[in-house]
Amino acid sequence: METITRQELIREMTQRVDGLSQRMAAAAVECFLDLIEEALAEGRTVKLSRFGSFSVRARAERKVFHPQTKQPVTISAALVPVFSASATLKAHIQEP
């Protein structure tokens, strides 16, 4: 599976939108990602129609075993970002 980097995403945006410079596309991508990050840090959910939603979920503390030492280790509780794909996105991915 191929990976698309931030720079490749910016370059693709400039090719698809007439008159959009690489500098403006980079600013738009950075602003978009900053807005999502800030909303999640505030505990808010970001819903993007036909794409999906970003939210924060609490992960409980859990005990695991260290694979090398076989000693029990406690992993602290944490807040983690979660993405849920929309039905439209899921269907689009399944299309041949």
C-alpha positions as CSV (number, residue, x, y, z in Angstrom):
1,M,0.0,0.0,0.0
2,E,1.4,3.4,-1.0
3,T,1.7,6.3,1.4
4,I,0.9,9.9,0.4
5,T,3.0,12.5,2.3
6,R,1.8,15.9,3.3
7,Q,4.0,17.5,0.6
8,E,2.5,15.2,-2.1
9,L,-1.0,16.1,-0.8
10,I,-0.2,19.8,-1.2
11,R,1.3,19.3,-4.7
12,E,-1.9,17.4,-5.7
13,M,-4.1,20.2,-4.4
14,T,-2.3,22.8,-6.5
15,Q,-2.8,20.6,-9.6
16,R,-6.5,20.2,-9.0
17,V,-7.5,23.8,-8.0
18,D,-6.9,26.5,-10.6
19,G,-4.9,29.4,-9.3
20,L,-3.9,27.8,-6.0
21,S,-0.3,28.3,-5.3
22,Q,1.8,25.7,-3.4
23,R,2.3,28.2,-0.6
24,M,-1.5,28.7,-0.2
25,A,-2.2,25.0,-0.4
26,A,0.4,24.4,2.3
27,A,-1.2,27.0,4.5
28,A,-4.7,25.5,3.9
29,V,-3.5,22.0,4.9
30,E,-1.7,23.3,8.0
31,C,-4.7,25.3,9.1
32,F,-7.0,22.4,8.5
33,L,-4.9,20.0,10.6
34,D,-4.4,22.6,13.3
35,L,-8.1,23.1,13.6
36,I,-8.7,19.4,14.0
37,E,-5.9,19.1,16.5
38,E,-7.3,22.1,18.6
39,A,-10.8,20.7,18.5
40,L,-9.7,17.3,19.7
41,A,-7.5,18.9,22.5
42,E,-10.7,20.6,23.7
43,G,-12.5,17.3,23.8
44,R,-14.7,18.2,20.8
45,T,-15.6,15.9,17.9
46,V,-14.9,16.9,14.3
47,K,-17.5,15.5,11.8
48,L,-16.7,15.8,8.1
49,S,-19.7,14.9,5.9
50,R,-19.1,12.0,3.5
51,F,-15.6,11.4,5.1
52,G,-15.8,10.6,8.8
53,S,-15.4,11.9,12.2
54,F,-12.4,12.5,14.5
55,S,-13.0,12.2,18.3
56,V,-11.1,11.5,21.5
57,R,-11.7,8.3,23.5
58,A,-10.6,7.4,27.0
59,R,-8.4,4.3,27.1
60,A,-8.5,2.5,30.5
61,E,-5.4,1.5,32.4
62,R,-4.4,-2.1,31.6
63,K,-1.8,-4.6,32.6
64,V,0.3,-6.4,30.0
65,F,3.4,-8.5,30.0
66,H,6.8,-7.2,28.7
67,P,7.6,-9.5,25.8
68,Q,11.3,-9.9,26.7
69,T,11.3,-10.0,30.5
70,K,7.8,-11.5,30.9
71,Q,7.3,-9.2,33.8
72,P,3.8,-7.5,34.3
73,V,3.7,-3.8,33.2
74,T,0.9,-1.3,33.8
75,I,0.0,0.9,30.9
76,S,-1.5,4.2,32.2
77,A,-4.9,5.4,31.2
78,A,-4.8,7.8,28.3
79,L,-6.9,9.9,26.0
80,V,-6.4,8.8,22.4
81,P,-7.6,10.3,19.1
82,V,-9.9,8.1,17.0
83,F,-11.1,8.3,13.4
84,S,-14.4,6.7,12.3
85,A,-15.0,6.5,8.6
86,S,-18.4,7.4,7.2
87,A,-20.5,4.9,5.3
88,T,-19.8,6.9,2.1
89,L,-16.1,6.6,2.5
90,K,-16.3,2.9,3.3
91,A,-18.4,2.3,0.2
92,H,-16.0,4.4,-2.0
93,I,-13.1,2.3,-0.8
94,Q,-14.9,-1.0,-1.6
95,E,-15.6,0.1,-5.2
96,P,-13.4,-1.7,-7.7
